[in-house]
Amino acid sequence: MLAVGGHGVAGERVAAWESRNASAVERAAGTLGEIWESERFTFTTLSVATRVIRTLVAPGSLASTAG
């Protein structure tokens, strides 16, 4: 997201992206929190965590990063 460019300080761009993608960020945080709290760190939970993170960082999967 930061490599795309745009205007503003990196922290501001991250905050704007997070705001535009609030529901996805909340879902991801919830899922990752559940995995962490379960203390079950298996290949299955690792796979779920990886998928959740990939969804957040995959180009084009969420709202535009251009400012």
PyMOL Python script that loads the backbone (N, CA, C, O; Angstrom):
from pymol import cmd

cmd.read_pdbstr("""\
ATOM      1  N   MET A   1       0.818  -1.176   0.000  1.00  0.00           N
ATOM      2  CA  MET A   1       0.000   0.000   0.000  1.00  0.00           C
ATOM      3  C   MET A   1       0.872   1.253   0.000  1.00  0.00           C
ATOM      4  O   MET A   1       0.571   2.226  -0.692  1.00  0.00           O
ATOM      5  N   LEU A   2       1.935   1.226   0.766  1.00  0.00           N
ATOM      6  CA  LEU A   2       2.797   2.400   0.827  1.00  0.00           C
ATOM      7  C   LEU A   2       3.587   2.583  -0.469  1.00  0.00           C
ATOM      8  O   LEU A   2       3.947   3.706  -0.820  1.00  0.00           O
ATOM      9  N   ALA A   3       3.858   1.483  -1.183  1.00  0.00           N
ATOM     10  CA  ALA A   3       4.622   1.567  -2.425  1.00  0.00           C
ATOM     11  C   ALA A   3       3.825   2.210  -3.550  1.00  0.00           C
ATOM     12  O   ALA A   3       4.413   2.694  -4.518  1.00  0.00           O
ATOM     13  N   VAL A   4       2.504   2.226  -3.446  1.00  0.00           N
ATOM     14  CA  VAL A   4       1.658   2.792  -4.489  1.00  0.00           C
ATOM     15  C   VAL A   4       1.884   4.286  -4.608  1.00  0.00           C
ATOM     16  O   VAL A   4       1.724   4.865  -5.682  1.00  0.00           O
ATOM     17  N   GLY A   5       2.249   4.893  -3.528  1.00  0.00           N
ATOM     18  CA  GLY A   5       2.475   6.331  -3.548  1.00  0.00           C
ATOM     19  C   GLY A   5       1.268   7.079  -3.024  1.00  0.00           C
ATOM     20  O   GLY A   5       0.466   6.543  -2.259  1.00  0.00           O
ATOM     21  N   GLY A   6       1.156   8.293  -3.437  1.00  0.00           N
ATOM     22  CA  GLY A   6       0.057   9.120  -2.964  1.00  0.00           C
ATOM     23  C   GLY A   6       0.604  10.266  -2.147  1.00  0.00           C
ATOM     24  O   GLY A   6       1.814  10.432  -1.990  1.00  0.00           O
ATOM     25  N   HIS A   7      -0.310  11.038  -1.639  1.00  0.00           N
ATOM     26  CA  HIS A   7       0.087  12.224  -0.881  1.00  0.00           C
ATOM     27  C   HIS A   7       0.001  11.946   0.610  1.00  0.00           C
ATOM     28  O   HIS A   7      -0.785  11.110   1.055  1.00  0.00           O
ATOM     29  N   GLY A   8       0.809  12.650   1.366  1.00  0.00           N
ATOM     30  CA  GLY A   8       0.750  12.550   2.816  1.00  0.00           C
ATOM     31  C   GLY A   8       1.834  11.661   3.398  1.00  0.00           C
ATOM     32  O   GLY A   8       2.520  10.919   2.694  1.00  0.00           O
ATOM     33  N   VAL A   9       1.956  11.767   4.692  1.00  0.00           N
ATOM     34  CA  VAL A   9       2.912  10.985   5.460  1.00  0.00           C
ATOM     35  C   VAL A   9       2.429   9.535   5.500  1.00  0.00           C
ATOM     36  O   VAL A   9       1.227   9.277   5.454  1.00  0.00           O
ATOM     37  N   ALA A  10       3.351   8.610   5.585  1.00  0.00           N
ATOM     38  CA  ALA A  10       3.000   7.195   5.577  1.00  0.00           C
ATOM     39  C   ALA A  10       1.929   6.859   6.614  1.00  0.00           C
ATOM     40  O   ALA A  10       0.988   6.125   6.310  1.00  0.00           O
ATOM     41  N   GLY A  11       2.058   7.374   7.806  1.00  0.00           N
ATOM     42  CA  GLY A  11       1.074   7.102   8.857  1.00  0.00           C
ATOM     43  C   GLY A  11      -0.314   7.593   8.492  1.00  0.00           C
ATOM     44  O   GLY A  11      -1.316   6.951   8.808  1.00  0.00           O
ATOM     45  N   GLU A  12      -0.365   8.735   7.826  1.00  0.00           N
ATOM     46  CA  GLU A  12      -1.655   9.275   7.382  1.00  0.00           C
ATOM     47  C   GLU A  12      -2.265   8.403   6.296  1.00  0.00           C
ATOM     48  O   GLU A  12      -3.476   8.180   6.279  1.00  0.00           O
ATOM     49  N   ARG A  13      -1.424   7.909   5.384  1.00  0.00           N
ATOM     50  CA  ARG A  13      -1.919   7.052   4.312  1.00  0.00           C
ATOM     51  C   ARG A  13      -2.419   5.732   4.866  1.00  0.00           C
ATOM     52  O   ARG A  13      -3.433   5.209   4.404  1.00  0.00           O
ATOM     53  N   VAL A  14      -1.715   5.183   5.858  1.00  0.00           N
ATOM     54  CA  VAL A  14      -2.164   3.945   6.491  1.00  0.00           C
ATOM     55  C   VAL A  14      -3.502   4.171   7.185  1.00  0.00           C
ATOM     56  O   VAL A  14      -4.408   3.346   7.067  1.00  0.00           O
ATOM     57  N   ALA A  15      -3.633   5.277   7.904  1.00  0.00           N
ATOM     58  CA  ALA A  15      -4.879   5.584   8.602  1.00  0.00           C
ATOM     59  C   ALA A  15      -6.036   5.759   7.615  1.00  0.00           C
ATOM     60  O   ALA A  15      -7.151   5.310   7.881  1.00  0.00           O
ATOM     61  N   ALA A  16      -5.777   6.405   6.487  1.00  0.00           N
ATOM     62  CA  ALA A  16      -6.818   6.589   5.470  1.00  0.00           C
ATOM     63  C   ALA A  16      -7.226   5.242   4.880  1.00  0.00           C
ATOM     64  O   ALA A  16      -8.415   4.978   4.698  1.00  0.00           O
ATOM     65  N   TRP A  17      -6.245   4.389   4.579  1.00  0.00           N
ATOM     66  CA  TRP A  17      -6.535   3.053   4.044  1.00  0.00           C
ATOM     67  C   TRP A  17      -7.353   2.254   5.053  1.00  0.00           C
ATOM     68  O   TRP A  17      -8.341   1.611   4.697  1.00  0.00           O
ATOM     69  N   GLU A  18      -6.932   2.300   6.316  1.00  0.00           N
ATOM     70  CA  GLU A  18      -7.642   1.569   7.366  1.00  0.00           C
ATOM     71  C   GLU A  18      -9.087   2.054   7.486  1.00  0.00           C
ATOM     72  O   GLU A  18     -10.001   1.254   7.686  1.00  0.00           O
ATOM     73  N   SER A  19      -9.287   3.355   7.363  1.00  0.00           N
ATOM     74  CA  SER A  19     -10.628   3.918   7.432  1.00  0.00           C
ATOM     75  C   SER A  19     -11.489   3.433   6.265  1.00  0.00           C
ATOM     76  O   SER A  19     -12.649   3.066   6.454  1.00  0.00           O
ATOM     77  N   ARG A  20     -10.920   3.432   5.066  1.00  0.00           N
ATOM     78  CA  ARG A  20     -11.661   2.984   3.886  1.00  0.00           C
ATOM     79  C   ARG A  20     -11.982   1.495   3.948  1.00  0.00           C
ATOM     80  O   ARG A  20     -12.945   1.045   3.328  1.00  0.00           O
ATOM     81  N   ASN A  21     -11.198   0.737   4.678  1.00  0.00           N
ATOM     82  CA  ASN A  21     -11.356  -0.715   4.742  1.00  0.00           C
ATOM     83  C   ASN A  21     -11.689  -1.189   6.153  1.00  0.00           C
ATOM     84  O   ASN A  21     -11.311  -2.291   6.551  1.00  0.00           O
ATOM     85  N   ALA A  22     -12.393  -0.357   6.901  1.00  0.00           N
ATOM     86  CA  ALA A  22     -12.646  -0.617   8.318  1.00  0.00           C
ATOM     87  C   ALA A  22     -13.293  -1.977   8.573  1.00  0.00           C
ATOM     88  O   ALA A  22     -12.893  -2.677   9.503  1.00  0.00           O
ATOM     89  N   SER A  23     -14.273  -2.363   7.776  1.00  0.00           N
ATOM     90  CA  SER A  23     -14.952  -3.634   8.044  1.00  0.00           C
ATOM     91  C   SER A  23     -14.010  -4.817   7.830  1.00  0.00           C
ATOM     92  O   SER A  23     -14.029  -5.765   8.615  1.00  0.00           O
ATOM     93  N   ALA A  24     -13.193  -4.778   6.787  1.00  0.00           N
ATOM     94  CA  ALA A  24     -12.241  -5.862   6.537  1.00  0.00           C
ATOM     95  C   ALA A  24     -11.172  -5.918   7.630  1.00  0.00           C
ATOM     96  O   ALA A  24     -10.775  -6.997   8.071  1.00  0.00           O
ATOM     97  N   VAL A  25     -10.715  -4.747   8.055  1.00  0.00           N
ATOM     98  CA  VAL A  25      -9.703  -4.693   9.118  1.00  0.00           C
ATOM     99  C   VAL A  25     -10.286  -5.238  10.422  1.00  0.00           C
ATOM    100  O   VAL A  25      -9.615  -5.980  11.140  1.00  0.00           O
ATOM    101  N   GLU A  26     -11.529  -4.875  10.729  1.00  0.00           N
ATOM    102  CA  GLU A  26     -12.176  -5.379  11.947  1.00  0.00           C
ATOM    103  C   GLU A  26     -12.362  -6.894  11.898  1.00  0.00           C
ATOM    104  O   GLU A  26     -12.119  -7.586  12.886  1.00  0.00           O
ATOM    105  N   ARG A  27     -12.795  -7.406  10.742  1.00  0.00           N
ATOM    106  CA  ARG A  27     -12.951  -8.865  10.599  1.00  0.00           C
ATOM    107  C   ARG A  27     -11.618  -9.575  10.792  1.00  0.00           C
ATOM    108  O   ARG A  27     -11.530 -10.576  11.503  1.00  0.00           O
ATOM    109  N   ALA A  28     -10.586  -9.045  10.152  1.00  0.00           N
ATOM    110  CA  ALA A  28      -9.262  -9.650  10.259  1.00  0.00           C
ATOM    111  C   ALA A  28      -8.764  -9.616  11.699  1.00  0.00           C
ATOM    112  O   ALA A  28      -8.254 -10.615  12.208  1.00  0.00           O
ATOM    113  N   ALA A  29      -8.912  -8.473  12.353  1.00  0.00           N
ATOM    114  CA  ALA A  29      -8.472  -8.354  13.749  1.00  0.00           C
ATOM    115  C   ALA A  29      -9.246  -9.324  14.635  1.00  0.00           C
ATOM    116  O   ALA A  29      -8.675  -9.933  15.540  1.00  0.00           O
ATOM    117  N   GLY A  30     -10.536  -9.466  14.379  1.00  0.00           N
ATOM    118  CA  GLY A  30     -11.343 -10.401  15.163  1.00  0.00           C
ATOM    119  C   GLY A  30     -10.896 -11.837  14.978  1.00  0.00           C
ATOM    120  O   GLY A  30     -10.749 -12.582  15.947  1.00  0.00           O
ATOM    121  N   THR A  31     -10.682 -12.220  13.734  1.00  0.00           N
ATOM    122  CA  THR A  31     -10.248 -13.585  13.442  1.00  0.00           C
ATOM    123  C   THR A  31      -8.880 -13.863  14.048  1.00  0.00           C
ATOM    124  O   THR A  31      -8.677 -14.897  14.684  1.00  0.00           O
ATOM    125  N   LEU A  32      -7.950 -12.950  13.853  1.00  0.00           N
ATOM    126  CA  LEU A  32      -6.607 -13.140  14.409  1.00  0.00           C
ATOM    127  C   LEU A  32      -6.643 -13.149  15.937  1.00  0.00           C
ATOM    128  O   LEU A  32      -5.899 -13.896  16.573  1.00  0.00           O
ATOM    129  N   GLY A  33      -7.504 -12.321  16.521  1.00  0.00           N
ATOM    130  CA  GLY A  33      -7.657 -12.306  17.976  1.00  0.00           C
ATOM    131  C   GLY A  33      -8.193 -13.628  18.497  1.00  0.00           C
ATOM    132  O   GLY A  33      -7.726 -14.131  19.519  1.00  0.00           O
ATOM    133  N   GLU A  34      -9.176 -14.196  17.798  1.00  0.00           N
ATOM    134  CA  GLU A  34      -9.729 -15.492  18.201  1.00  0.00           C
ATOM    135  C   GLU A  34      -8.670 -16.587  18.143  1.00  0.00           C
ATOM    136  O   GLU A  34      -8.587 -17.436  19.030  1.00  0.00           O
ATOM    137  N   ILE A  35      -7.866 -16.554  17.090  1.00  0.00           N
ATOM    138  CA  ILE A  35      -6.791 -17.552  16.970  1.00  0.00           C
ATOM    139  C   ILE A  35      -5.818 -17.392  18.130  1.00  0.00           C
ATOM    140  O   ILE A  35      -5.428 -18.376  18.760  1.00  0.00           O
ATOM    141  N   TRP A  36      -5.428 -16.164  18.411  1.00  0.00           N
ATOM    142  CA  TRP A  36      -4.466 -15.899  19.487  1.00  0.00           C
ATOM    143  C   TRP A  36      -5.018 -16.350  20.836  1.00  0.00           C
ATOM    144  O   TRP A  36      -4.320 -17.002  21.612  1.00  0.00           O
ATOM    145  N   GLU A  37      -6.272 -16.000  21.110  1.00  0.00           N
ATOM    146  CA  GLU A  37      -6.874 -16.340  22.392  1.00  0.00           C
ATOM    147  C   GLU A  37      -7.102 -17.844  22.552  1.00  0.00           C
ATOM    148  O   GLU A  37      -7.119 -18.352  23.673  1.00  0.00           O
ATOM    149  N   SER A  38      -7.276 -18.553  21.443  1.00  0.00           N
ATOM    150  CA  SER A  38      -7.508 -19.999  21.518  1.00  0.00           C
ATOM    151  C   SER A  38      -6.239 -20.748  21.930  1.00  0.00           C
ATOM    152  O   SER A  38      -6.301 -21.867  22.439  1.00  0.00           O
ATOM    153  N   GLU A  39      -5.092 -20.112  21.701  1.00  0.00           N
ATOM    154  CA  GLU A  39      -3.792 -20.722  21.973  1.00  0.00           C
ATOM    155  C   GLU A  39      -3.624 -22.050  21.236  1.00  0.00           C
ATOM    156  O   GLU A  39      -2.881 -22.928  21.677  1.00  0.00           O
ATOM    157  N   ARG A  40      -4.316 -22.181  20.123  1.00  0.00           N
ATOM    158  CA  ARG A  40      -4.178 -23.368  19.268  1.00  0.00           C
ATOM    159  C   ARG A  40      -3.490 -22.925  17.987  1.00  0.00           C
ATOM    160  O   ARG A  40      -4.130 -22.454  17.046  1.00  0.00           O
ATOM    161  N   PHE A  41      -2.204 -23.082  17.972  1.00  0.00           N
ATOM    162  CA  PHE A  41      -1.414 -22.650  16.837  1.00  0.00           C
ATOM    163  C   PHE A  41      -1.036 -23.879  16.022  1.00  0.00           C
ATOM    164  O   PHE A  41       0.019 -24.481  16.222  1.00  0.00           O
ATOM    165  N   THR A  42      -1.919 -24.231  15.104  1.00  0.00           N
ATOM    166  CA  THR A  42      -1.743 -25.419  14.272  1.00  0.00           C
ATOM    167  C   THR A  42      -1.591 -24.985  12.816  1.00  0.00           C
ATOM    168  O   THR A  42      -1.667 -23.799  12.493  1.00  0.00           O
ATOM    169  N   PHE A  43      -1.372 -25.974  11.944  1.00  0.00           N
ATOM    170  CA  PHE A  43      -1.312 -25.648  10.527  1.00  0.00           C
ATOM    171  C   PHE A  43      -2.641 -25.069  10.045  1.00  0.00           C
ATOM    172  O   PHE A  43      -2.664 -24.213   9.161  1.00  0.00           O
ATOM    173  N   THR A  44      -3.730 -25.530  10.617  1.00  0.00           N
ATOM    174  CA  THR A  44      -5.044 -25.020  10.226  1.00  0.00           C
ATOM    175  C   THR A  44      -5.196 -23.561  10.615  1.00  0.00           C
ATOM    176  O   THR A  44      -5.608 -22.743   9.792  1.00  0.00           O
ATOM    177  N   THR A  45      -4.872 -23.223  11.853  1.00  0.00           N
ATOM    178  CA  THR A  45      -5.012 -21.827  12.274  1.00  0.00           C
ATOM    179  C   THR A  45      -4.011 -20.930  11.553  1.00  0.00           C
ATOM    180  O   THR A  45      -4.311 -19.774  11.255  1.00  0.00           O
ATOM    181  N   LEU A  46      -2.823 -21.461  11.275  1.00  0.00           N
ATOM    182  CA  LEU A  46      -1.836 -20.698  10.515  1.00  0.00           C
ATOM    183  C   LEU A  46      -2.362 -20.422   9.109  1.00  0.00           C
ATOM    184  O   LEU A  46      -2.183 -19.324   8.583  1.00  0.00           O
ATOM    185  N   SER A  47      -3.002 -21.403   8.508  1.00  0.00           N
ATOM    186  CA  SER A  47      -3.576 -21.231   7.180  1.00  0.00           C
ATOM    187  C   SER A  47      -4.667 -20.160   7.188  1.00  0.00           C
ATOM    188  O   SER A  47      -4.725 -19.325   6.285  1.00  0.00           O
ATOM    189  N   VAL A  48      -5.521 -20.184   8.195  1.00  0.00           N
ATOM    190  CA  VAL A  48      -6.581 -19.181   8.310  1.00  0.00           C
ATOM    191  C   VAL A  48      -5.972 -17.801   8.498  1.00  0.00           C
ATOM    192  O   VAL A  48      -6.384 -16.845   7.841  1.00  0.00           O
ATOM    193  N   ALA A  49      -5.002 -17.690   9.383  1.00  0.00           N
ATOM    194  CA  ALA A  49      -4.354 -16.400   9.636  1.00  0.00           C
ATOM    195  C   ALA A  49      -3.688 -15.867   8.369  1.00  0.00           C
ATOM    196  O   ALA A  49      -3.778 -14.675   8.072  1.00  0.00           O
ATOM    197  N   THR A  50      -3.033 -16.732   7.637  1.00  0.00           N
ATOM    198  CA  THR A  50      -2.373 -16.328   6.403  1.00  0.00           C
ATOM    199  C   THR A  50      -3.387 -15.825   5.381  1.00  0.00           C
ATOM    200  O   THR A  50      -3.159 -14.813   4.720  1.00  0.00           O
ATOM    201  N   ARG A  51      -4.503 -16.531   5.255  1.00  0.00           N
ATOM    202  CA  ARG A  51      -5.548 -16.114   4.314  1.00  0.00           C
ATOM    203  C   ARG A  51      -6.109 -14.742   4.693  1.00  0.00           C
ATOM    204  O   ARG A  51      -6.327 -13.896   3.827  1.00  0.00           O
ATOM    205  N   VAL A  52      -6.340 -14.528   5.987  1.00  0.00           N
ATOM    206  CA  VAL A  52      -6.880 -13.251   6.459  1.00  0.00           C
ATOM    207  C   VAL A  52      -5.916 -12.113   6.134  1.00  0.00           C
ATOM    208  O   VAL A  52      -6.330 -11.062   5.644  1.00  0.00           O
ATOM    209  N   ILE A  53      -4.657 -12.322   6.401  1.00  0.00           N
ATOM    210  CA  ILE A  53      -3.650 -11.288   6.128  1.00  0.00           C
ATOM    211  C   ILE A  53      -3.499 -11.069   4.631  1.00  0.00           C
ATOM    212  O   ILE A  53      -3.387  -9.930   4.177  1.00  0.00           O
ATOM    213  N   ARG A  54      -3.495 -12.158   3.856  1.00  0.00           N
ATOM    214  CA  ARG A  54      -3.377 -12.043   2.400  1.00  0.00           C
ATOM    215  C   ARG A  54      -4.519 -11.191   1.837  1.00  0.00           C
ATOM    216  O   ARG A  54      -4.306 -10.383   0.933  1.00  0.00           O
ATOM    217  N   THR A  55      -5.722 -11.372   2.371  1.00  0.00           N
ATOM    218  CA  THR A  55      -6.865 -10.584   1.915  1.00  0.00           C
ATOM    219  C   THR A  55      -6.622  -9.093   2.146  1.00  0.00           C
ATOM    220  O   THR A  55      -7.000  -8.264   1.318  1.00  0.00           O
ATOM    221  N   LEU A  56      -6.000  -8.759   3.254  1.00  0.00           N
ATOM    222  CA  LEU A  56      -5.731  -7.353   3.552  1.00  0.00           C
ATOM    223  C   LEU A  56      -4.656  -6.753   2.656  1.00  0.00           C
ATOM    224  O   LEU A  56      -4.719  -5.569   2.324  1.00  0.00           O
ATOM    225  N   VAL A  57      -3.678  -7.547   2.263  1.00  0.00           N
ATOM    226  CA  VAL A  57      -2.538  -6.989   1.534  1.00  0.00           C
ATOM    227  C   VAL A  57      -2.562  -7.253   0.035  1.00  0.00           C
ATOM    228  O   VAL A  57      -1.756  -6.675  -0.694  1.00  0.00           O
ATOM    229  N   ALA A  58      -3.455  -8.103  -0.447  1.00  0.00           N
ATOM    230  CA  ALA A  58      -3.506  -8.417  -1.867  1.00  0.00           C
ATOM    231  C   ALA A  58      -3.942  -7.196  -2.678  1.00  0.00           C
ATOM    232  O   ALA A  58      -4.954  -6.572  -2.358  1.00  0.00           O
ATOM    233  N   PRO A  59      -3.198  -6.857  -3.708  1.00  0.00           N
ATOM    234  CA  PRO A  59      -3.594  -5.720  -4.545  1.00  0.00           C
ATOM    235  C   PRO A  59      -4.981  -5.940  -5.138  1.00  0.00           C
ATOM    236  O   PRO A  59      -5.292  -7.010  -5.662  1.00  0.00           O
ATOM    237  N   GLY A  60      -5.798  -4.909  -5.043  1.00  0.00           N
ATOM    238  CA  GLY A  60      -7.125  -4.965  -5.637  1.00  0.00           C
ATOM    239  C   GLY A  60      -8.175  -5.690  -4.833  1.00  0.00           C
ATOM    240  O   GLY A  60      -9.334  -5.732  -5.244  1.00  0.00           O
ATOM    241  N   SER A  61      -7.808  -6.271  -3.682  1.00  0.00           N
ATOM    242  CA  SER A  61      -8.794  -7.020  -2.912  1.00  0.00           C
ATOM    243  C   SER A  61      -9.657  -6.115  -2.035  1.00  0.00           C
ATOM    244  O   SER A  61     -10.738  -6.516  -1.604  1.00  0.00           O
ATOM    245  N   LEU A  62      -9.192  -4.915  -1.773  1.00  0.00           N
ATOM    246  CA  LEU A  62      -9.932  -3.977  -0.925  1.00  0.00           C
ATOM    247  C   LEU A  62     -10.022  -2.625  -1.627  1.00  0.00           C
ATOM    248  O   LEU A  62      -9.682  -2.497  -2.803  1.00  0.00           O
ATOM    249  N   ALA A  63     -10.479  -1.639  -0.901  1.00  0.00           N
ATOM    250  CA  ALA A  63     -10.626  -0.283  -1.435  1.00  0.00           C
ATOM    251  C   ALA A  63      -9.283   0.236  -1.964  1.00  0.00           C
ATOM    252  O   ALA A  63      -8.220  -0.147  -1.477  1.00  0.00           O
ATOM    253  N   SER A  64      -9.351   1.069  -2.918  1.00  0.00           N
ATOM    254  CA  SER A  64      -8.168   1.640  -3.551  1.00  0.00           C
ATOM    255  C   SER A  64      -7.235   2.278  -2.539  1.00  0.00           C
ATOM    256  O   SER A  64      -7.678   2.885  -1.565  1.00  0.00           O
ATOM    257  N   THR A  65      -5.939   2.136  -2.778  1.00  0.00           N
ATOM    258  CA  THR A  65      -4.945   2.752  -1.902  1.00  0.00           C
ATOM    259  C   THR A  65      -4.528   4.121  -2.400  1.00  0.00           C
ATOM    260  O   THR A  65      -3.797   4.830  -1.708  1.00  0.00           O
ATOM    261  N   ALA A  66      -4.968   4.501  -3.566  1.00  0.00           N
ATOM    262  CA  ALA A  66      -4.596   5.810  -4.100  1.00  0.00           C
ATOM    263  C   ALA A  66      -5.287   6.900  -3.302  1.00  0.00           C
ATOM    264  O   ALA A  66      -6.453   6.759  -2.932  1.00  0.00           O
ATOM    265  N   GLY A  67      -4.584   7.973  -3.037  1.00  0.00           N
ATOM    266  CA  GLY A  67      -5.148   9.040  -2.221  1.00  0.00           C
ATOM    267  C   GLY A  67      -5.537  10.149  -3.007  1.00  0.00           C
ATOM    268  O   GLY A  67      -6.034  11.141  -2.473  1.00  0.00           O
TER     269      GLY A  67
END
""", "prot")
cmd.dss("prot")
cmd.show_as("cartoon", "prot")
cmd.util.cbc("prot")
cmd.orient("prot")
